[in-house]
Amino acid sequence: MMDQHEDPKFEQWLKGAAKSYHSPLPTPREEIWNEGARRNKRVIELRPWLRWAVAAAAVLVLGIGIGRWSANLASSRATASTAAAGRRIPNEIDSLASVAYQIAATQYLSRTEAFLTSFRADANRSASTARLARQARDLLTTTQLMLDSPAADNPRLRSLLEDLELVLMQISQLNPVQDGHDRDLINQGMNQSNVLPKLRSAIPAGPVPVRTEGAL
Amino acid sequence: MDESTLIARVRAGDSAAERALYDAHVDRVYRLAFRLAGDDALAQDFTQETFIRAFDRLGSFRGDAAFSTWLHTITTTVVLNGLRKVKRFRQREADIDDAHDIGVAQRHAEPDLKVRLKQAIDALPEGYRTVFLLHDVEGYTHEEIGAALGVETGTSKAQLSRARAKLRVALSDFAGEWIA
């Protein structure tokens, strides 16, 4: 039995008419593949750095752990057992790995702040759209890595990273034809959401050695 | 070479197999991404993200469902999450535009059917719109939609029915088109 809401004529007509809705273009296979390969390469370039930072932290902690363990043995303190030292080492590795992620986050936030400040200050549009879009894409990749890392366990940092992801996505898609209008909209959006003040308050005080590296 | 062999070779790190698997599925993934996003740049980004995630997670593909079903699940997740982010950003822009338009008299021309249809589809709730596009436009079955969206087949059918009902109301001015 037909539902009272069904109307076969309408449904048949709708199926045909709706084909024009977001009618797809031919698939740009090579562009998608090449860009994906470029992004993957970028991820591979970044990941070993992070692994090395964590590995270096782990070696440091092992050194400290072994040192303490040896000292305990030398002083013949019965309570300082091997098992206790063994338990302490993983905790300290976790703690230093977390520090490594925090350092990576601080460096990334500093680069992003420098980039967005420069973007907003570029009132006479001297920077080329292509260059801005490329820098934004690089930072966007790092933002997405940060969102997937333990650094994003902090709810405030996660919220900031999500805001930055949106801004960077918009800059990475800047259209050279409507460049001026797009940039104005992005700047207005940044002002409305207070992205830069939030970003600045998230960066710890003190020197950041890579402040001007990377994107700028 | 059959698909399961291709997948095994991708898992073993064969980049030629990776490209072959991509070539076999990219058209449908891009088509779906474009249909949902309506923008070439976004559709390219979503397609790329889909394949990056799929290749990263290929180890977790157990083969219980067809590879294409598994891939389309990733596609819909990537596209819908991506569109929510873009929508948030565009809403901010729209708020700014609205603020600028205060006090400016608006004149709207009577839109033609194509424009009204687009507006009506865009105005559907996300779930209805997704099911409608997947089923009525892209030809997915309710079983495939259920698997891709993680909902029951009955839910997919109900959402499609409600989407059509809303569209019929929204397009009632054009009833002559389908009655004829």
Interface residues (C-beta under 8 A of the other chain):
Chain A: D3 H5 E6 D7 K9 F10 E11 Q12 W13 L14 K15 A17 A18 K19 S20 Y21 H22 P24 L25 T27 P28 R29 E31 I32 W33 E35 G36 R39 N40 E162 E165 L166 V167 M169 Q170 Q173 L185 Q188 G189 Q192 S193
Chain B: R19 Y22 D23 V26 D27 Y30 R31 F34 R35 L36 A37 G38 D40 A41 A43 Q44 T47 Q48 F51 I52 K85 V86 R88 F89 R92 E93 D95 I96 L113 K114 L117 K118 I121 F132 L133 D136 V137 S161 R164 A165 L167 R168 E177 W178 I179
